[in-house]
Amino acid sequence: MTTVSPTDRVRARDPYEVLGVPKDADADTIKSAFRRQAMQNHPDRNPGDPAAEERFKQVSEAYALLRDPEAKARYDRYGAGDPRAYRPDAGPVDWQSVFREAEIPIDWGSHGGIPRTGNAVFDALFGVMAGMMRNAGLMPGETREVDLPVTLGELHVGGTRRLHVPGPCVCPTCRGSGRATGTGAMARAPGPFEASSRPSVDEAACPSCGGSGVRRRGATVDVTIPARAGPGTKLRLRGLGGPGNPPGDLLVQVVPQVPAGAKVQGRDVHDDLYLAPWERGRVVHADYHGVDVTVPRGTSDGGTVRVAGAGLGGDLVLTVRFDLARAVARSAGAWFRKLARGGDAA
């Protein structure tokens, strides 16, 4: 057999030449050749050597093709005549099995199935591979985490907010089924890459994702904030994270927004509440950033009102101030907040 130099193997696209085995080599011979070259060029043994990284990548791709009987047969039939023009489909490759069966040490770690070798360049290679595997439905989707800023009122009494989910993400309209609502969408949203999730020819495709079950540029979802959520609360929206099989979840971190000028003492929030002079001596129902506050009759300037549970796990403590200009500004702010929520601002 003609000897092929390591440099020529890297340049060649013929997987047999890359591994240095004859075309009639059996599975054990192919695996043995892969293990020998992979261990020789492993990033742990060649830190900072881009040539070794490239050789490791090449032999890994060659073995991934030849270990799969169907992929090997396709290559033998269509690719052997012009190896450089042949483009194997790397999407369905189970890279964990590729390395484990050949006993190649790769630290898969706790990164959702993406291997970590300690080398940034080589890790980037597997980051791309992992994305391809997820897109092929061979890996679970990523769990995404996003922050949701909320007012003290929303934190106290709950509410609904619209949130942008970064893409690519599972389509929230069809929950990844690809079907339009009312045309036989599944009760349980399958992975957007499961074969059964595609709409059939007599079913209408989801108008939001075109039937793919995925929103490449992200999507908006309505998030329900439970009453007394409390700081640090995480809301899990199942199946609305990254595409995969099964789809990942979306974790929404509730982030309370303390009004400007307010002070946090422990878990309590302290601030001033401005009222108009003519409200002195009356029972006043005021809005403080979404919190309904009742000021008792006879409350004097400098007196305090406490709203239990409306702070950051504690109370909201407001000092009453009679100031016309600031009272008008407070009322205007409450009006605009109500209008933004879609309520009747009249």
C-alpha positions in Angstrom: 0.0 0.0 0.0 1.3 3.5 -0.8 2.4 5.4 2.2 0.6 8.7 2.8 2.4 11.4 4.7 0.6 13.1 7.7 0.5 16.4 5.8 -1.1 14.8 2.7 -3.6 13.0 4.9 -4.7 16.4 6.4 -5.1 17.9 2.9 -6.9 14.9 1.5 -10.7 14.6 1.9 -10.6 10.8 1.3 -11.3 9.4 4.8 -9.3 6.3 4.0 -6.2 8.3 3.2 -6.8 10.6 6.2 -6.7 7.5 8.5 -4.1 5.7 6.4 -6.1 2.5 5.9 -7.0 0.6 2.7 -10.5 0.9 1.3 -11.3 -2.7 2.3 -10.3 -2.2 5.9 -12.6 -3.7 8.5 -14.2 -1.8 11.4 -11.6 -2.8 13.9 -8.8 -1.7 11.6 -10.5 1.7 11.0 -11.1 2.2 14.8 -7.5 1.3 15.6 -6.1 3.7 13.1 -8.3 6.5 14.4 -7.4 5.9 18.0 -3.7 5.8 17.2 -3.8 9.1 15.3 -6.3 10.8 17.6 -4.1 10.0 20.7 -1.0 11.2 18.8 -2.7 14.6 17.9 -4.9 15.0 21.0 -5.0 18.7 22.1 -3.9 17.6 25.6 -0.6 16.3 24.2 -0.2 19.2 21.7 -1.2 22.4 23.5 -1.1 25.4 21.3 -0.3 23.4 18.1 -2.8 24.4 15.4 -1.5 21.7 13.0 -2.2 19.0 15.6 -5.7 20.5 16.2 -6.3 20.3 12.4 -5.1 16.7 12.2 -7.3 15.7 15.2 -10.3 17.3 13.5 -9.6 15.6 10.2 -9.2 12.1 11.7 -12.2 12.6 13.8 -14.4 13.6 10.8 -12.9 10.7 8.8 -13.7 8.1 11.5 -17.2 9.5 12.1 -17.9 8.9 8.4 -16.4 5.4 8.1 -17.7 4.0 11.4 -21.3 4.5 10.1 -22.1 1.7 7.7 -24.7 3.8 5.7 -22.4 6.9 5.5 -19.5 4.7 4.5 -21.6 3.0 1.8 -22.7 6.4 0.4 -19.1 7.6 0.3 -17.9 4.4 -1.4 -20.5 4.8 -4.0 -20.6 8.6 -4.6 -17.5 10.1 -3.1 -14.5 7.8 -3.9 -14.2 9.2 -7.4 -13.8 12.8 -6.3 -13.1 13.0 -2.6 -12.5 16.7 -2.5 -16.0 17.4 -3.9 -17.7 15.1 -1.5 -19.5 16.8 1.3 -20.6 14.3 4.0 -23.5 15.3 6.3 -22.0 15.9 9.7 -25.3 16.9 11.3 -26.4 13.4 12.5 -23.0 12.5 13.9 -23.2 11.3 17.6 -19.8 12.7 18.6 -20.0 11.3 22.2 -20.2 7.8 20.8 -17.4 8.5 18.3 -14.9 9.3 21.0 -16.2 6.9 23.7 -16.1 3.8 21.6 -12.5 4.5 20.6 -11.6 5.4 24.2 -10.5 8.9 23.3 -10.5 11.1 26.4 -12.8 14.1 26.0 -14.2 16.1 28.9 -17.8 16.5 28.0 -18.4 18.2 31.3 -21.7 19.8 32.3 -22.1 22.0 29.3 -25.2 20.3 27.7 -23.2 17.6 25.9 -20.6 19.9 24.3 -17.1 18.6 24.9 -14.4 20.7 26.5 -10.8 20.0 25.8 -9.3 23.1 27.4 -8.3 24.5 24.0 -10.4 27.5 22.8 -10.0 26.8 19.1 -10.8 23.1 19.4 -13.7 23.8 21.7 -15.1 26.2 19.1 -15.1 23.3 16.6 -17.3 21.2 18.9 -19.5 24.1 19.7 -20.4 24.1 16.0 -20.8 20.4 16.0 -23.1 20.5 19.0 -25.3 23.1 17.3 -25.6 20.8 14.3 -26.5 17.9 16.5 -29.2 19.9 18.2 -30.5 21.0 14.9 -30.7 17.4 13.8 -32.6 16.5 16.9 -29.8 14.4 18.4 -29.2 16.5 21.5 -31.4 18.3 24.0 -32.1 22.0 23.4 -30.3 24.6 25.5 -32.0 26.0 28.5 -32.0 29.8 28.0 -32.0 32.4 30.8 -33.3 35.9 30.4 -34.0 38.7 32.9 -37.4 40.3 33.3 -37.5 43.7 34.9 -40.7 44.2 37.0 -42.1 47.0 39.1 -42.8 46.7 42.8 -46.5 46.5 41.9 -46.0 43.5 39.6 -43.8 41.9 42.2 -46.6 42.5 44.8 -49.8 41.7 43.0 -48.6 39.8 39.9 -49.3 40.6 36.3 -48.4 39.7 32.7 -45.4 41.0 30.8 -44.2 40.6 27.2 -40.7 39.3 26.9 -38.3 38.9 24.0 -36.7 35.4 23.7 -33.4 35.4 21.8 -33.2 33.1 18.8 -33.0 30.5 17.6 -35.8 29.4 19.9 -38.8 27.1 19.9 -41.8 28.8 18.3 -44.1 29.9 21.2 -47.1 30.0 18.9 -47.2 26.3 18.0 -44.9 25.1 20.8 -42.6 23.6 18.2 -45.2 21.5 16.5 -45.1 23.5 13.3 -48.9 23.3 13.0 -51.4 26.2 13.0 -53.7 26.4 16.0 -56.8 24.3 15.5 -55.3 22.1 12.8 -54.4 19.1 14.9 -51.6 20.5 16.9 -50.3 18.0 19.5 -51.2 18.5 23.2 -47.6 17.7 24.0 -45.2 19.8 22.0 -42.6 17.5 20.5 -39.1 18.6 19.7 -39.2 20.9 16.7 -36.9 18.4 14.8 -38.9 15.3 15.6 -40.3 13.8 12.4 -43.8 13.7 13.9 -43.8 17.4 14.6 -43.9 18.4 11.0 -47.3 19.4 9.6 -48.6 17.1 6.9 -49.7 18.2 3.5 -53.4 18.5 4.7 -52.5 20.5 7.8 -51.9 24.2 7.9 -48.4 25.3 8.8 -47.9 27.6 11.8 -48.0 31.2 10.4 -45.3 32.4 12.9 -42.6 29.9 12.0 -43.7 28.7 8.6 -44.0 25.1 9.9 -40.4 24.7 11.1 -41.3 24.9 14.8 -38.3 27.3 15.3 -38.0 31.1 15.3 -34.5 31.9 14.1 -34.5 35.5 15.1 -36.2 35.0 18.4 -39.8 35.6 19.5 -42.0 37.3 22.1 -43.8 35.5 24.8 -46.3 36.6 27.5 -45.0 35.8 31.0 -47.3 35.6 33.9 -45.8 37.0 37.1 -47.3 35.4 40.2 -48.3 37.5 43.1 -45.6 37.9 45.9 -43.0 36.4 43.5 -40.2 37.9 45.5 -36.7 38.9 44.4 -34.7 36.1 42.9 -37.7 34.2 41.6 -37.1 32.2 38.5 -40.0 31.2 36.2 -39.6 28.1 34.1 -41.4 28.1 30.7 -41.0 24.5 29.6 -40.2 23.8 26.0 -39.6 27.4 25.0 -35.8 27.5 25.1 -33.3 26.4 22.5 -34.4 23.9 19.7 -33.4 20.3 20.2 -34.9 17.0 21.1 -36.4 17.5 23.6 -36.6 21.3 23.4 -34.9 23.3 26.1 -36.7 25.4 28.7 -36.7 29.2 29.2 -35.8 30.4 32.7 -37.1 33.9 33.4 -35.3 35.7 36.2 -37.6 38.2 37.9 -35.6 41.4 38.5 -37.4 44.0 40.7 -36.8 47.7 39.7 -36.5 49.9 42.7 -37.9 53.4 41.9 -35.3 56.2 41.6 -34.8 57.9 44.9 -36.1 55.0 47.0 -33.9 53.4 49.6 -33.7 49.7 50.4 -33.3 48.8 54.1 -33.1 45.1 54.6 -36.0 43.8 52.6 -38.1 47.0 53.1 -38.3 49.8 50.5 -38.6 53.4 51.8 -39.6 56.3 49.7 -41.8 59.5 49.7 -45.4 59.6 48.5 -46.4 63.0 47.2 -50.0 64.2 47.6 -51.8 67.4 46.5 -52.5 69.9 49.3 -56.3 69.5 48.9 -55.9 65.8 49.7 -54.9 66.7 53.3 -57.4 65.3 55.8 -59.0 62.9 53.3 -58.7 59.2 52.7 -56.5 58.9 49.6 -56.1 55.9 47.3 -52.8 56.5 45.5 -50.7 54.5 43.0 -47.0 54.0 43.8 -45.4 52.2 40.9 -48.2 49.8 40.6 -48.8 49.4 44.3 -52.2 50.5 45.6 -51.7 52.6 48.6 -54.4 53.8 51.0 -53.5 56.9 53.0 -55.8 57.1 56.1 -57.8 60.3 56.9 -55.8 62.8 59.0 -52.3 61.6 57.9 -50.1 64.6 58.4 -47.1 65.8 56.4 -44.2 63.5 57.3 -46.4 60.7 58.5 -45.8 57.2 57.2 -47.9 54.6 55.5 -46.8 50.9 55.5 -48.0 48.4 52.8 -47.3 44.9 54.0 -45.4 42.7 51.6 -44.9 45.3 48.9 -41.2 45.7 49.3 -38.4 43.3 48.3 -39.7 40.4 50.4 -40.5 43.0 53.1 -42.8 46.0 53.3 -43.2 49.3 51.4 -42.8 52.2 53.8 -43.9 55.6 52.4 -43.5 59.0 54.0 -46.4 61.3 53.0 -45.4 64.7 51.6 -47.9 67.4 50.4 -46.4 68.9 47.3 -48.6 69.9 44.3 -46.0 69.8 41.6 -44.6 66.4 42.6 -48.1 65.1 43.2 -49.1 65.9 39.6 -45.9 64.2 38.4 -46.7 61.1 40.4 -50.3 61.0 39.0 -49.0 61.4 35.5 -46.5 58.6 35.9 -49.3 56.3 37.2 -51.5 57.3 34.2 -48.8 56.4 31.7 -48.0 53.1 33.4 -51.6 52.1 33.3 -51.9 53.1 29.7 -48.8 51.0 28.9 -50.4 48.0 30.5 -53.4 48.4 28.2 -55.7 49.5 30.9 -58.3 52.3 30.8 -56.4 55.5 31.5 -59.6 57.6 31.7 
